[in-house]
Amino acid sequence: MLAAVVYTWPLVRHISSTLTGSPDGDAGVYVWNQWVFRHELLEHGRLPYFTDTLFGPNHIADLSLHNYTVFLDLLAMPFIGLFGVVTTFNLVYLCVTVITAYATYLLARDLQFEPRVAWLTGLLFAWSPVLATRGMGHYSLVAAAPLPLFLLLLRRAWANPRVSTALALGATLAWAATTDVYYAVYCVLLAAAFLTAQIAAVDRADARRWQRAKQVLTLLIVIAGGLVLTIAASGGGSVHVASFELRAHSLYTPVLVLTVLVLLRLACTWRLTIAWPSRESLLTFARLTCAAGILASILLSPFLYAIGLRIATGRFVRPDILWRSSPQGVDLLSMLMPNPNHPWSPAGEAAWLNSRPDGYMESVGALPLTAVALCLLAFWKGWRPARWTIAMTIFFGLLALGPFVTVGGHSTYVPTPWVVLRFVPIIELARAPARFAVVLTMFVAVLYGSALTTLLQRTRKVGAVLAAAGVVLALELLPAPRTLYAANVPSIYREVHAAPQDAAVLELPFGIRDGTMSIGNFSARTQFYQTAHERTVMGGYLSRVSRTRALELEADPVKYPLALLSEGKSISPADRAAVVARGPGFLRDNHIAFIVIDRQRTPPALRDLAMQAFHLEPVDRDGALDLFRPDPSAGDRRSHAVSEGPSADRYQRASLAARD
């Protein structure tokens, strides 16, 4: 815990008023997770995978595809009433870093590392640049404890298959799923990769075999390599062969062909052998797998129920997986950079990572250089790590690079295993390959502990070597002083909190948002403020929002124009007239008691329309936020007419499409 306090300093000094991530972004949603979980379970006595606090009254949001962090929510639930939402959130953050370090320590002890080396192994993983960076917004990924514990149990299950170990694996898989669905996928991949590494071996093949195939493949590699160089130099073109036209304007396909040829050539040089377990062992493995799966399913039954409802109603969200434009992995160069969170790190490094397409948090993949250097030193001294650790480090390292290897911001077009795995059911749920850097870092920590153990065995100055290694590692990992973000709730929300329970709040700009799409300009800060006023808000930000909900928004003659104006777009005079005419009914139907306008983010056209359509009366102001109380009766006194022109017809047709 002391390390957690030091590495998050000065968070503990401002634990009730700041966060390590901005409430405007993912951090605000993760705080909301803990509040809404408790709100639904304790205050309403409902299954917490469903909530009516978003998207307006009478709209039930299914949170099964949301990054809900149920494990963290359970940790927070008993303490929110005592310490408040922000303090509890920060305490849980500190707690999960300690749990991650301790789980890694247990794995290291299982690998026969001595206690001090095991402690450093845990420190390296829990406070690696990758996990420390995720503590700026992706808090579910910080809670990485299920990964080392799952690997520990895998090792024990392989060495001594027992039902108790299988049940522990199932419970850990459920724990991973309730922390982050990515970690459940990673556990499945860990199991597959570990078992493959145990039964497979690669040895040099007989040089006389496949001699002709080697020669042919070598020739094809030369031809394909020449084609790649030609396209790279000329930009590609077209070649006519008889009546056929061959086009090559990019390097994706040629480099893919070249990579496959190189792999086939290596397969002719190296022999893959599989030592299959006995039939009895396979049956035992199958029984234990069933036991683990059944327990995991029981523990995850509330989540599976919510997912089942989504599938049954056609609201399961499956993002498109594209061949060339899917999310990137980490840049290979970023893996070899110094810790970008260190106070002495070059300013240009952070700026370069920020400029990457997926942003800073997804781009940090720095492996501790201390660990890399120590492993190289130990290798020179004769250390040879277990083959399965090397195989799994390489495998997850390739996955972290994404579908195509990128170096210094430039794609090499060289494909990785993720090109294939991203299309595999279940595994496809982990759509952001950069997060495999977490698993890669865990194996780097294991290699570090193994290398340090070997060096200590070969020196008489054990204490001095251990102290030097620990000090250098601790200094390299240091991310403090941390940048903190104000987590104060404006005073205007006290008025909202005093309103009746069925009151709703409309905040402008308005919209809905998820990890892959946005309609309007919704801010996660709205949900963060909701943890204080506890009233339903219009709009919402979840990890996945169904297409049905997006269609419903686009079909609404009031909400959709508000969303368009929130984006800074324009609307037609007919749409504006429809909003003005339908405004009073919209307020009544949605029980909107307050409207909050952010003066800095709200376009003037949106503010003017809101003032005209909702007849706003000022109530209070705090900073850039203005609180208004709408007067729906003013619109009724002015006119009861509703436009039935072309604009209304268009919305009626869109409404039918949404229901379909």
C-alpha positions as CSV (number, residue, x, y, z in Angstrom):
1,M,0.0,0.0,0.0
2,L,2.9,2.3,0.7
3,A,4.1,1.9,-2.9
4,A,0.6,2.7,-4.1
5,V,0.5,5.9,-2.1
6,V,4.0,7.0,-3.4
7,Y,3.2,6.1,-7.0
8,T,0.0,8.1,-7.0
9,W,1.3,11.1,-5.0
10,P,-0.2,13.6,-4.2
11,L,-3.6,11.8,-4.7
12,V,-4.0,10.9,-1.0
13,R,-3.7,14.6,0.0
14,H,-6.7,15.4,-2.2
15,I,-8.5,12.1,-2.1
16,S,-12.0,13.5,-1.8
17,S,-11.7,16.3,-4.4
18,T,-9.5,15.0,-7.3
19,L,-9.2,12.0,-9.7
20,T,-6.2,10.7,-11.7
21,G,-8.3,11.0,-14.8
22,S,-10.6,13.8,-16.2
23,P,-14.3,13.5,-15.3
24,D,-14.9,14.8,-18.9
25,G,-13.6,11.4,-20.2
26,D,-13.6,7.8,-19.2
27,A,-12.8,8.6,-15.6
28,G,-16.2,10.2,-15.2
29,V,-18.0,7.1,-16.5
30,Y,-16.0,4.7,-14.2
31,V,-17.0,6.8,-11.2
32,W,-20.6,6.7,-12.4
33,N,-20.3,2.9,-12.7
34,Q,-19.8,2.6,-8.9
35,W,-22.6,4.9,-8.1
36,V,-25.2,3.4,-10.5
37,F,-24.4,-0.1,-9.4
38,R,-25.1,0.7,-5.8
39,H,-28.1,2.9,-6.8
40,E,-29.8,0.1,-8.7
41,L,-28.9,-2.7,-6.3
42,L,-29.5,-1.1,-2.9
43,E,-31.8,1.8,-3.5
44,H,-34.1,0.2,-6.1
45,G,-33.5,-3.5,-5.4
46,R,-33.0,-4.2,-9.1
47,L,-30.6,-6.3,-11.0
48,P,-27.8,-3.7,-11.5
49,Y,-27.3,-4.6,-15.2
50,F,-30.3,-2.4,-16.0
51,T,-30.9,1.2,-15.2
52,D,-33.4,3.9,-16.0
53,T,-31.0,6.8,-15.1
54,L,-29.9,7.4,-18.7
55,F,-31.6,8.4,-22.0
56,G,-34.6,9.9,-20.3
57,P,-37.5,8.5,-18.3
58,N,-39.1,5.2,-19.4
59,H,-35.9,4.1,-21.2
60,I,-34.2,1.1,-19.7
61,A,-30.5,0.9,-20.5
62,D,-28.9,-2.6,-20.7
63,L,-25.4,-2.4,-19.2
64,S,-24.3,-5.9,-20.2
65,L,-22.1,-4.6,-23.0
66,H,-20.9,-1.6,-21.0
67,N,-17.5,-1.7,-19.3
68,Y,-19.2,-1.9,-16.0
69,T,-16.3,-3.0,-13.7
70,V,-18.6,-5.1,-11.4
71,F,-15.7,-6.3,-9.3
72,L,-14.7,-2.7,-8.6
73,D,-18.3,-1.7,-8.0
74,L,-18.7,-4.5,-5.4
75,L,-15.6,-3.2,-3.6
76,A,-17.0,0.3,-3.6
77,M,-20.6,-0.5,-2.6
78,P,-20.1,-0.7,1.2
79,F,-18.1,2.6,1.4
80,I,-19.9,5.1,-0.9
81,G,-22.4,5.9,1.9
82,L,-19.5,6.4,4.4
83,F,-16.9,8.3,2.3
84,G,-18.7,9.6,-0.7
85,V,-18.3,8.7,-4.4
86,V,-15.0,10.3,-5.2
87,T,-13.1,9.2,-2.0
88,T,-14.4,5.7,-2.4
89,F,-13.4,5.6,-6.1
90,N,-9.8,6.6,-5.2
91,L,-9.6,4.1,-2.4
92,V,-10.7,1.3,-4.7
93,Y,-8.2,2.4,-7.3
94,L,-5.4,2.2,-4.7
95,C,-6.7,-1.1,-3.5
96,V,-6.8,-2.8,-6.9
97,T,-3.2,-1.8,-7.6
98,V,-2.2,-3.5,-4.4
99,I,-4.3,-6.6,-5.3
100,T,-2.6,-6.7,-8.7
101,A,0.8,-6.5,-7.2
102,Y,0.0,-9.2,-4.6
103,A,-1.4,-11.6,-7.3
104,T,1.8,-11.2,-9.3
105,Y,3.8,-11.8,-6.1
106,L,1.9,-15.1,-5.6
107,L,2.6,-16.1,-9.2
108,A,6.3,-15.3,-8.7
109,R,6.4,-17.4,-5.5
110,D,4.8,-20.3,-7.4
111,L,7.7,-19.9,-9.9
112,Q,10.1,-20.4,-7.0
113,F,11.3,-16.8,-6.9
114,E,12.5,-15.8,-3.5
115,P,10.2,-13.3,-1.6
116,R,12.2,-10.2,-2.3
117,V,12.4,-11.0,-6.0
118,A,8.8,-11.8,-6.1
119,W,7.9,-8.5,-4.5
120,L,9.9,-6.6,-7.2
121,T,8.1,-8.7,-9.8
122,G,4.7,-7.6,-8.4
123,L,5.9,-4.0,-8.3
124,L,7.1,-4.1,-11.9
125,F,3.7,-5.4,-13.2
126,A,1.4,-3.3,-11.0
127,W,3.2,-0.1,-11.6
128,S,4.5,-0.7,-15.2
129,P,4.1,2.2,-17.6
130,V,1.3,0.4,-19.3
131,L,-0.9,-0.1,-16.1
132,A,0.1,3.3,-14.6
133,T,-1.1,5.0,-17.8
134,R,-4.4,3.1,-17.6
135,G,-4.8,4.7,-14.2
136,M,-5.6,8.0,-16.1
137,G,-8.9,6.7,-17.4
138,H,-9.1,2.9,-18.1
139,Y,-9.5,1.9,-14.5
140,S,-10.9,-1.6,-15.3
141,L,-7.5,-2.5,-16.9
142,V,-5.6,-1.4,-13.8
143,A,-7.4,-4.2,-11.9
144,A,-5.2,-6.8,-13.7
145,A,-5.0,-9.3,-10.8
146,P,-7.0,-12.1,-12.5
147,L,-4.3,-12.5,-15.1
148,P,-1.4,-13.6,-13.0
149,L,-3.7,-15.6,-10.7
150,F,-5.2,-17.4,-13.7
151,L,-1.7,-18.2,-15.0
152,L,-0.7,-19.5,-11.6
153,L,-3.7,-21.8,-11.5
154,L,-3.1,-23.0,-15.1
155,R,0.4,-24.1,-14.1
156,R,-1.0,-26.0,-11.1
157,A,-3.8,-27.6,-13.1
158,W,-1.2,-28.8,-15.7
159,A,1.1,-30.2,-13.0
160,N,-1.7,-31.8,-10.9
161,P,-5.2,-31.8,-12.4
162,R,-7.7,-31.5,-9.6
163,V,-11.4,-30.4,-9.5
164,S,-10.6,-27.8,-6.8
165,T,-8.0,-26.2,-9.1
166,A,-10.5,-26.3,-12.0
167,L,-13.1,-24.6,-9.9
168,A,-10.6,-21.9,-8.9
169,L,-9.9,-21.3,-12.6
170,G,-13.6,-20.9,-13.3
171,A,-14.0,-18.5,-10.4
172,T,-11.0,-16.5,-11.6
173,L,-12.4,-16.4,-15.2
174,A,-15.6,-15.0,-13.7
175,W,-13.6,-12.5,-11.7
176,A,-11.8,-11.4,-14.9
177,A,-15.1,-11.0,-16.8
178,T,-16.5,-8.8,-14.0
179,T,-13.4,-6.7,-14.1
180,D,-13.1,-6.1,-17.8
181,V,-14.5,-8.4,-20.6
182,Y,-11.0,-8.0,-22.3
183,Y,-9.5,-9.9,-19.3
184,A,-11.9,-12.8,-19.7
185,V,-10.8,-13.0,-23.4
186,Y,-7.2,-12.8,-22.3
187,C,-7.7,-15.7,-19.9
188,V,-9.1,-17.8,-22.7
189,L,-6.1,-16.9,-24.8
190,L,-3.7,-17.6,-21.9
191,A,-5.2,-21.0,-21.5
192,A,-4.9,-21.8,-25.2
193,A,-1.4,-20.4,-25.5
194,F,-0.2,-22.1,-22.3
195,L,-1.5,-25.5,-23.3
196,T,-0.1,-25.2,-26.8
197,A,3.3,-24.2,-25.4
198,Q,3.3,-27.3,-23.1
199,I,2.6,-29.9,-25.8
200,A,4.3,-28.3,-28.8
201,A,8.1,-28.1,-29.5
202,V,10.1,-26.7,-32.4
203,D,13.3,-28.4,-33.4
204,R,15.6,-28.1,-36.5
205,A,14.3,-30.4,-39.2
206,D,16.4,-32.9,-41.3
207,A,18.3,-30.7,-43.8
208,R,17.7,-33.3,-46.6
209,R,13.9,-33.1,-46.3
210,W,11.9,-30.5,-48.2
211,Q,15.0,-29.4,-50.1
212,R,13.2,-28.8,-53.4
213,A,10.4,-27.0,-51.5
214,K,12.9,-24.8,-49.8
215,Q,14.4,-23.8,-53.2
216,V,11.0,-23.0,-54.7
217,L,10.0,-21.0,-51.6
218,T,13.3,-19.1,-51.6
219,L,12.7,-18.1,-55.3
220,L,9.1,-17.0,-54.5
221,I,10.3,-15.0,-51.5
222,V,12.8,-13.1,-53.8
223,I,10.1,-12.4,-56.3
224,A,7.6,-11.3,-53.7
225,G,10.3,-9.1,-52.0
226,G,11.1,-7.5,-55.3
227,L,7.4,-6.8,-55.9
228,V,7.1,-5.2,-52.5
229,L,10.2,-3.0,-53.1
230,T,8.9,-2.0,-56.6
231,I,5.4,-1.0,-55.2
232,A,7.0,0.9,-52.3
233,A,9.2,2.8,-54.7
234,S,6.7,3.5,-57.5
235,G,3.4,3.6,-55.6
236,G,2.1,0.6,-57.5
237,G,0.2,0.3,-60.7
238,S,-1.5,-2.1,-63.1
239,V,-0.1,-5.0,-65.1
240,H,-1.9,-6.6,-68.1
241,V,-1.5,-10.3,-68.6
242,A,-3.4,-11.5,-71.6
243,S,-7.0,-10.3,-71.0
244,F,-6.5,-9.9,-67.2
245,E,-5.5,-6.7,-65.3
246,L,-3.6,-7.1,-62.1
247,R,-3.7,-4.1,-59.8
248,A,-1.4,-3.4,-56.9
249,H,-1.6,0.1,-55.3
250,S,-0.8,-0.8,-51.7
251,L,1.5,-3.1,-49.8
252,Y,-1.1,-4.9,-47.7
253,T,-1.6,-7.9,-49.9
254,P,2.0,-8.2,-51.2
255,V,3.5,-8.1,-47.8
256,L,0.9,-10.6,-46.5
257,V,2.0,-13.0,-49.3
258,L,5.6,-12.4,-48.5
259,T,5.0,-13.1,-44.8
260,V,3.2,-16.3,-45.6
261,L,6.1,-17.5,-47.9
262,V,8.6,-16.7,-45.2
263,L,6.6,-18.7,-42.6
264,L,6.4,-21.6,-45.0
265,R,10.2,-21.4,-45.6
266,L,10.8,-21.5,-41.8
267,A,8.4,-24.4,-41.5
268,C,10.6,-26.4,-43.9
269,T,13.7,-25.6,-41.7
270,W,12.1,-26.1,-38.3
271,R,10.0,-29.1,-37.3
272,L,6.9,-28.7,-35.1
273,T,6.2,-31.7,-33.0
274,I,3.1,-32.2,-30.8
275,A,3.3,-34.5,-27.7
276,W,-0.4,-35.3,-27.3
277,P,-1.5,-36.3,-23.8
278,S,-2.9,-39.7,-23.3
279,R,-6.6,-40.4,-23.8
280,E,-7.2,-40.6,-20.1
281,S,-5.5,-37.2,-19.6
282,L,-7.6,-35.7,-22.3
283,L,-10.8,-36.9,-20.7
284,T,-9.6,-35.6,-17.3
285,F,-8.9,-32.2,-19.0
286,A,-12.3,-32.2,-20.6
287,R,-14.1,-32.9,-17.2
288,L,-12.1,-30.2,-15.5
289,T,-12.8,-27.7,-18.3
290,C,-16.5,-28.4,-17.9
291,A,-16.3,-27.9,-14.2
292,A,-14.5,-24.6,-14.6
293,G,-17.0,-23.5,-17.3
294,I,-20.1,-24.4,-15.2
295,L,-18.9,-22.5,-12.2
296,A,-17.9,-19.4,-14.3
297,S,-21.4,-19.5,-15.9
298,I,-23.1,-19.7,-12.5
299,L,-21.1,-16.8,-11.1
300,L,-21.8,-14.8,-14.3
301,S,-25.5,-15.7,-14.6
302,P,-26.8,-12.1,-14.0
303,F,-24.5,-10.9,-16.8
304,L,-25.4,-13.8,-19.1
305,Y,-29.1,-13.1,-18.4
306,A,-28.7,-9.5,-19.5
307,I,-26.7,-10.5,-22.6
308,G,-29.4,-13.1,-23.4
309,L,-32.0,-10.3,-23.4
310,R,-29.9,-8.3,-25.7
311,I,-29.6,-11.1,-28.2
312,A,-33.3,-12.1,-27.9
313,T,-34.4,-8.5,-28.7
314,G,-31.8,-8.0,-31.5
315,R,-29.8,-5.3,-29.6
316,F,-26.5,-7.1,-29.4
317,V,-23.8,-4.8,-30.6
318,R,-21.1,-6.2,-32.7
319,P,-18.7,-3.6,-34.1
320,D,-17.6,-4.2,-37.7
321,I,-14.2,-5.7,-38.0
322,L,-12.4,-4.2,-41.0
323,W,-9.4,-5.7,-42.8
324,R,-7.2,-2.6,-43.0
325,S,-8.8,0.1,-40.8
326,S,-9.4,-1.7,-37.5
327,P,-7.9,-0.3,-34.3
328,Q,-4.1,-0.3,-34.3
329,G,-1.8,-1.8,-31.7
330,V,1.0,-0.1,-29.9
331,D,3.9,1.1,-32.0
332,L,7.0,-1.1,-31.8
333,L,9.1,1.9,-31.1
334,S,6.9,2.8,-28.1
335,M,7.8,-0.5,-26.5
336,L,11.4,0.5,-26.3
337,M,10.9,4.1,-25.1
338,P,11.5,5.3,-21.6
339,N,8.6,5.4,-19.1
340,P,6.5,8.4,-20.6
341,N,4.9,9.0,-17.2
342,H,8.2,9.6,-15.4
343,P,8.8,13.2,-14.3
344,W,12.1,13.1,-16.2
345,S,10.7,11.7,-19.5
346,P,11.3,13.8,-22.6
347,A,8.4,16.1,-23.4
348,G,8.5,15.1,-27.0
349,E,7.8,11.5,-26.1
350,A,4.4,12.3,-24.6
351,A,3.5,14.6,-27.4
352,W,4.3,11.9,-30.0
353,L,2.2,9.3,-28.1
354,N,-0.6,11.9,-27.9
355,S,-0.6,12.4,-31.6
356,R,-1.1,8.7,-32.3
357,P,-4.6,7.8,-33.8
358,D,-5.9,6.0,-30.7
359,G,-4.6,8.6,-28.2
360,Y,-2.1,8.5,-25.3
361,M,-3.6,5.8,-23.2
362,E,-3.9,3.3,-26.0
363,S,-0.4,4.1,-27.4
364,V,1.7,3.6,-24.3
365,G,3.5,0.2,-24.5
366,A,6.8,1.0,-22.8
367,L,8.5,-2.0,-21.3
368,P,10.6,-1.2,-18.3
369,L,14.1,-0.7,-19.7
370,T,15.6,-1.9,-16.4
371,A,13.9,-5.3,-16.9
372,V,15.0,-5.5,-20.5
373,A,18.6,-4.7,-19.6
374,L,18.7,-7.1,-16.7
375,C,17.3,-9.9,-18.9
376,L,20.1,-9.3,-21.5
377,L,22.7,-9.3,-18.7
378,A,21.4,-12.5,-17.3
379,F,21.3,-14.1,-20.7
380,W,24.9,-13.2,-21.2
381,K,25.7,-14.8,-17.9
382,G,24.1,-18.0,-19.0
383,W,20.4,-17.6,-18.0
384,R,18.0,-19.5,-20.1
385,P,14.3,-18.9,-19.4
386,A,11.7,-21.6,-19.7
387,R,10.6,-22.0,-23.3
388,W,6.9,-21.5,-22.5
389,T,7.6,-18.1,-21.1
390,I,9.5,-17.0,-24.2
391,A,6.8,-18.4,-26.5
392,M,4.0,-16.6,-24.6
393,T,6.0,-13.4,-24.4
394,I,6.5,-13.4,-28.1
395,F,2.9,-14.3,-28.9
396,F,1.3,-11.6,-26.7
397,G,3.9,-9.1,-27.9
398,L,2.9,-9.7,-31.5
399,L,-0.8,-9.4,-30.5
400,A,-0.1,-6.0,-28.8
401,L,1.4,-4.7,-32.1
402,G,-2.1,-5.0,-33.6
403,P,-3.0,-6.4,-37.0
404,F,0.0,-4.8,-38.7
405,V,3.4,-3.9,-37.3
406,T,3.9,-0.1,-37.0
407,V,7.3,1.4,-36.3
408,G,7.7,5.1,-35.6
409,G,4.2,5.8,-36.9
410,H,4.9,4.1,-40.2
411,S,3.1,0.8,-41.1
412,T,5.4,-1.9,-42.2
413,Y,2.3,-3.8,-43.5
414,V,3.7,-6.9,-41.8
415,P,0.7,-8.9,-40.4
416,T,0.6,-10.4,-36.9
417,P,-1.6,-13.2,-35.5
418,W,-4.2,-10.6,-34.7
419,V,-5.0,-10.4,-38.4
420,V,-6.7,-13.8,-38.0
421,L,-7.6,-13.9,-34.3
422,R,-9.7,-10.7,-34.5
423,F,-12.3,-12.6,-36.6
424,V,-12.6,-15.5,-34.1
425,P,-15.9,-15.4,-32.1
426,I,-15.5,-14.3,-28.4
427,I,-11.9,-13.2,-29.1
428,E,-13.3,-10.6,-31.4
429,L,-14.8,-8.8,-28.3
430,A,-11.3,-7.6,-27.5
431,R,-11.3,-5.2,-30.4
432,A,-8.4,-2.9,-29.2
433,P,-5.2,-5.0,-29.6
434,A,-3.0,-2.4,-27.9
435,R,-4.4,-3.7,-24.6
436,F,-2.6,-6.9,-25.1
437,A,0.4,-4.9,-23.8
438,V,-0.9,-5.6,-20.3
439,V,-0.4,-9.4,-20.8
440,L,3.0,-8.8,-22.5
441,T,4.1,-6.7,-19.5
442,M,3.1,-9.5,-17.1
443,F,5.4,-11.9,-18.9
444,V,8.2,-9.4,-19.0
445,A,7.8,-9.2,-15.2
446,V,8.1,-13.0,-15.0
447,L,11.2,-12.9,-17.2
448,Y,12.6,-10.1,-15.0
449,G,12.1,-12.2,-11.8
450,S,13.6,-15.3,-13.4
451,A,16.7,-13.4,-14.7
452,L,17.2,-11.6,-11.3
453,T,17.0,-15.0,-9.5
454,T,19.7,-16.4,-11.8
455,L,22.0,-13.4,-11.2
456,L,21.5,-13.7,-7.4
457,Q,22.4,-17.3,-7.5
458,R,25.7,-16.5,-9.3
459,T,27.0,-13.7,-7.0
460,R,28.1,-13.5,-3.4
461,K,26.8,-9.9,-3.0
462,V,23.2,-10.9,-3.0
463,G,22.0,-8.0,-0.8
464,A,23.9,-5.3,-2.8
465,V,22.7,-6.7,-6.2
466,L,19.1,-7.0,-5.0
467,A,19.1,-3.5,-3.5
468,A,20.6,-2.0,-6.7
469,A,18.1,-3.8,-8.9
470,G,15.2,-2.7,-6.7
471,V,16.2,1.0,-6.5
472,V,16.8,1.3,-10.2
473,L,13.5,-0.4,-11.0
474,A,11.5,1.7,-8.5
475,L,13.0,4.9,-9.8
476,E,12.3,4.0,-13.4
477,L,8.7,3.1,-12.7
478,L,8.0,6.3,-10.7
479,P,5.0,8.1,-12.3
480,A,4.7,10.7,-9.5
481,P,3.8,13.5,-9.0
482,R,0.6,12.5,-10.8
483,T,-1.5,14.9,-12.7
484,L,-4.8,15.3,-10.8
485,Y,-8.1,16.6,-12.1
486,A,-10.7,18.5,-10.1
487,A,-13.7,16.3,-9.1
488,N,-15.9,19.0,-7.6
489,V,-19.6,19.0,-8.4
490,P,-21.0,22.5,-9.2
491,S,-23.3,24.0,-6.6
492,I,-26.2,24.2,-9.1
493,Y,-26.8,20.5,-8.7
494,R,-28.0,20.9,-5.1
495,E,-31.1,22.4,-6.5
496,V,-31.5,19.4,-8.9
497,H,-31.0,17.0,-6.0
498,A,-33.8,18.6,-4.1
499,A,-36.3,18.0,-7.0
500,P,-38.8,15.0,-6.9
501,Q,-37.4,11.6,-7.7
502,D,-39.1,11.4,-11.1
503,A,-37.5,14.7,-12.3
504,A,-35.2,14.6,-15.3
505,V,-32.3,16.8,-16.4
506,L,-31.4,17.9,-19.9
507,E,-27.9,19.1,-20.3
508,L,-26.8,21.0,-23.4
509,P,-24.8,20.1,-25.5
510,F,-26.8,16.9,-25.8
511,G,-26.4,13.4,-27.4
512,I,-25.5,9.8,-27.0
513,R,-22.1,8.2,-27.3
514,D,-20.2,4.9,-27.1
515,G,-16.7,3.7,-27.8
516,T,-17.3,3.6,-31.6
517,M,-19.9,6.3,-32.4
518,S,-21.3,9.6,-31.3
519,I,-24.5,11.5,-32.1
520,G,-24.5,15.0,-30.7
521,N,-21.9,16.0,-28.2
522,F,-22.5,14.2,-24.9
523,S,-19.9,14.6,-22.1
524,A,-19.1,12.0,-19.6
525,R,-19.1,14.8,-17.0
526,T,-22.9,14.8,-17.2
527,Q,-22.9,11.2,-15.7
528,F,-20.2,12.2,-13.2
529,Y,-22.5,15.1,-11.9
530,Q,-25.4,12.6,-11.9
531,T,-23.7,10.8,-9.0
532,A,-24.4,13.9,-6.9
533,H,-27.9,15.0,-8.1
534,E,-29.2,11.4,-8.7
535,R,-31.8,12.3,-11.2
536,T,-32.4,10.8,-14.7
537,V,-30.5,12.5,-17.5
538,M,-31.3,12.8,-21.1
539,G,-28.6,11.1,-23.3
540,G,-25.8,8.9,-22.1
541,Y,-22.3,7.5,-22.6
542,L,-21.8,3.7,-22.5
543,S,-19.2,1.4,-24.0
544,R,-21.8,0.1,-26.4
545,V,-25.0,1.7,-27.5
546,S,-27.4,-0.4,-29.7
547,R,-28.3,0.7,-33.2
548,T,-31.9,0.6,-32.1
549,R,-31.3,3.4,-29.6
550,A,-29.5,5.5,-32.2
551,L,-32.4,5.0,-34.6
552,E,-34.8,6.1,-31.9
553,L,-32.8,9.3,-31.4
554,E,-32.7,10.0,-35.1
555,A,-36.5,9.5,-35.3
556,D,-37.2,12.0,-32.5
557,P,-38.3,15.4,-33.9
558,V,-36.9,17.2,-30.8
559,K,-33.9,15.3,-29.6
560,Y,-32.3,14.8,-33.0
561,P,-32.2,18.5,-34.0
562,L,-30.8,19.2,-30.5
563,A,-28.1,16.6,-31.1
564,L,-27.3,18.0,-34.6
565,L,-27.0,21.5,-33.1
566,S,-24.8,20.1,-30.3
567,E,-22.3,19.0,-33.0
568,G,-22.2,22.5,-34.4
569,K,-24.3,21.5,-37.4
570,S,-27.3,23.4,-38.8
571,I,-30.9,22.4,-39.0
572,S,-33.7,23.5,-41.4
573,P,-36.3,26.1,-40.6
574,A,-38.9,23.3,-40.6
575,D,-36.9,21.3,-38.0
576,R,-36.5,24.4,-35.9
577,A,-40.3,25.1,-36.0
578,A,-41.0,21.4,-35.1
579,V,-38.8,21.7,-32.0
580,V,-40.5,25.0,-30.9
581,A,-44.0,23.5,-31.5
582,R,-43.3,20.2,-29.8
583,G,-41.1,21.6,-27.0
584,P,-43.8,21.8,-24.2
585,G,-45.0,18.2,-24.9
586,F,-41.4,17.0,-24.9
587,L,-40.8,18.5,-21.5
588,R,-43.9,17.0,-20.0
589,D,-43.4,13.5,-21.6
590,N,-39.8,13.3,-20.2
591,H,-40.5,15.0,-16.8
592,I,-37.7,17.5,-17.5
593,A,-37.5,19.8,-14.5
594,F,-34.2,21.4,-15.2
595,I,-32.0,22.3,-18.2
596,V,-28.3,22.9,-17.8
597,I,-26.4,24.9,-20.4
598,D,-22.7,24.8,-20.7
599,R,-21.8,28.3,-22.0
600,Q,-18.4,27.2,-23.2
601,R,-19.5,24.2,-25.2
602,T,-23.0,25.1,-26.3
603,P,-23.2,26.6,-29.8
604,P,-25.2,29.9,-29.9
605,A,-27.8,28.4,-32.3
606,L,-28.5,25.6,-29.8
607,R,-28.9,28.0,-26.9
608,D,-31.2,30.3,-28.8
609,L,-33.4,27.4,-29.8
610,A,-33.6,26.0,-26.2
611,M,-34.6,29.4,-24.9
612,Q,-37.3,29.8,-27.5
613,A,-38.7,26.2,-27.4
614,F,-38.5,25.5,-23.6
615,H,-39.1,29.0,-22.2
616,L,-36.2,28.9,-19.8
617,E,-36.2,30.7,-16.5
618,P,-32.7,31.2,-14.9
619,V,-32.3,29.5,-11.5
620,D,-28.6,29.5,-10.7
621,R,-25.1,29.7,-12.2
622,D,-21.7,28.1,-11.3
623,G,-18.7,28.7,-13.5
624,A,-19.6,28.0,-17.1
625,L,-22.9,26.2,-16.2
626,D,-26.3,27.9,-16.2
627,L,-29.2,26.1,-14.5
628,F,-32.7,26.8,-15.9
629,R,-36.2,25.7,-15.1
630,P,-38.3,25.3,-18.2
631,D,-41.9,26.5,-18.3
632,P,-44.0,24.1,-20.5
633,S,-47.2,26.0,-19.8
634,A,-45.9,29.1,-21.7
635,G,-45.8,27.1,-24.9
636,D,-49.3,25.8,-24.3
637,R,-50.6,29.3,-23.8
638,R,-48.9,30.5,-27.0
639,S,-50.0,27.6,-29.3
640,H,-51.2,24.1,-29.2
641,A,-50.4,23.6,-32.9
642,V,-47.9,20.9,-34.0
643,S,-46.3,21.1,-37.4
644,E,-47.6,18.5,-39.7
645,G,-45.5,19.5,-42.8
646,P,-42.7,17.6,-44.5
647,S,-40.5,17.7,-41.5
648,A,-43.1,15.9,-39.3
649,D,-43.6,13.3,-42.1
650,R,-39.9,12.6,-42.2
651,Y,-39.7,12.0,-38.5
652,Q,-42.8,9.7,-38.6
653,R,-41.1,7.6,-41.3
654,A,-37.9,7.5,-39.3
655,S,-39.8,6.4,-36.2
656,L,-41.3,3.5,-38.1
657,A,-37.8,2.5,-39.2
658,A,-36.6,2.6,-35.6
659,R,-39.4,0.3,-34.5
660,D,-38.6,-2.1,-37.3
